[in-house]
Amino acid sequence: MSPDNPAVLAEGLTKRFASFTAVDHLDLRIEKGEVVGFIGPNGAGKSTTIRMLCGLLRPSEGRASVAGFDVGRQPEEVREHIGYMSQKFSLYGDLTVRENLRFFAGIYRVPHHDLGERMRFAISMAGLEGREDVLVRTLAGGWKQRLALGCAILHRPPILFLDEPTSGVEPEARRRFWDLIHELAAGGVAILVSTHYMEEAEYCNRIALIDGGRLVAMGTPSELRQRSLGGDLFEVDCVPLGAALKALGSAQGVVEAAIFGDKLHIVLGQGGLSAEELPRFLAEREIRVGSVRPATPSLEDVFVRLVSTTRETRAAS
Amino acid sequence: MNIQRLLAMAYKETLQIWRDPRSLAVALLMPLMQMGLLGYGVSLDIKHVPLCVYDQENSQASRAVVDDFTASNWFTISHTIASEAGIRRAMDRGECAAAVVIPVDFSRTLAATGSAPVQAIFDATDVNTTNIAMGYAQGVVAQTNATIAARWAASHGVQPSLVGRVDFEPSVWFNETLESRNFIIPGVVAVILALVGAQLTSLTISREWERGTMEQLISTPVTPLEVMFGKLIPYFAIGLLDAAFCLAVAVFWFHVPFRGSIGILFVTTALFDLVVLGIGYLISVRIRNQLGASQVALLLTMLPTTLLSGYTFPIDQMPTAIQVLTYAVYSRYYVTILRAIFLKGSGLTDLWTPVLGLVAYAAIIIWLAARAFRKHL
């Protein structure tokens, strides 16, 4: 992989199954050492995209390069440079921990003098010391997933594709798994990881939000928050709420106002009412203001909002 | 092809076979069972046909005829009865397959005219047995005739006529004892190889699809050829071991004569092994679930090998269209070779056509199999 190439670059990547378009002109760029979270509802096209990037599915249209190799024309070169964890657990359950590692080391042609060290690393990373000779099917979910990751990185690939690696894994084991991901990224590995746990999106450097096969938004978690709201979110403690809602709803610069529990959530856009002017604006309308505080929307809110506005604009056009 | 990947693949597959009781059972027990079943169970020989005797005369001469039947070993007397209806009853009950009726005036007629009729009745519901039993009966009667002629000549003080007699002296080659076991057992090797080879390999790819391990495997740089050969190596070895076991049982346990060269037997067995493994692998690539794959494998290997290879049913007795069809059945070549090597001791000069057929078949199957597996979902 040449130094100036992005780890992953997809342009107009499209996959059609008969009349169904699973992935629709997707653009994606992942740099070295970056953890990109692939977020979207079930059936959004996450797995299909990852499979295309691994060379397992041929794109119907568009192109993608991984480690500088074209996924359509040079799938074998791509495979040399990637590690992949499929959604379904896919190690050999009737083989032991060590046998699985040895098998994938052989398949990835790990040099003999490196074998011992890399296997030890994978075993300790998965926390499986002392259980090397246990049949893999008897392991609990978290261990299985860490071992699968261990197998996928035996050949030290510069790029990792992890398709819902933490699904069905208990929270603590998930946390450990993400620590591993960050360790790998710190070593320069580019990682695309899909998940449907919203809190896991926070652990990513950037998030690619996908819905109906199309990229809805891409950016850091805070960028996405801003973009989804069209401004900054504030929590306003005031009475009476009804009057405040009515007053703010028609004020200039207010993108959105809504009652949230016993407080008001308002989004302030550019050019108009600012947060500083807010208490005075409300006081003039005989509304008592307790406090005005910036608030952080949950990523779940952000995704729901981004997906629904995108769907609306798509439906309109 | 990379040797490290090939070995990793073969080793993994061996471990999986070793840990799968079902595969092990097919690989190890199936040959034993089949050999026992087919070696002991299938016999086209007919001995001790149950015979019903209705001797109306009960004289010295008539008893001599009956004794000739029992002495032959082809027949065993199951009933001695005293009425025509008894024959019908015994046959209806399946207690006898043939009956001999000696008329009340047997010795008188014989003495007066020099010849006397003896009636033989056969239950022809099983045509095959009847044909053979009729042959045996004629043989017995011929024997009786010779004895009577000799005795008559002796008692009349004359030499038996040496003129106008044709002696039929059959000479049987290659399977001198005329045991159908010698003919059947070499073919059993083909049946077992077809069964074990194709059954086991038919599961090898479909199992990986079913368990989800295939998706991981094809995301690695392993090539389709490495997958194919890596997977087939252990099954190939199992096939050869099974064949060696069966051949040893055939020769040392069932005492089937072995007259040919072990070298040619080994090469042709390896070729046949390749063909059935290739077929199993092709099926496995095409059908992504284990049950379907194993059923199709049975259909494509066991069926033609038992029915159309000449293993039990002689090919030259089949209708022409079916005979032509048998050329497409790879087992036909191997069964021909097996029998020729075992019983005739034929060498390559005699066997080059079936060997060539097998070579061509193996080449085509392996070529197809090598192209069949694609690293795509």
Interface residues (C-beta under 8 A of the other chain):
Chain A: R51 C54 G55 L56 L57 R58 P75 E76 R79 E80 I82 Y84 M85 S86 K88 F89 S90 L91 Y92 G93 D94 L95 E99 R102 F103 F104 A105 G106 I107 Y108 R109 A148 C151
Chain B: N2 Q4 R5 L7 A8 M9 Y11 K12 L15 Q16 R19 D20 R211 G212 T213 M214 E215 Q216 L217 I218 S219 T220 P221 V222 T223 K375 H376 L377
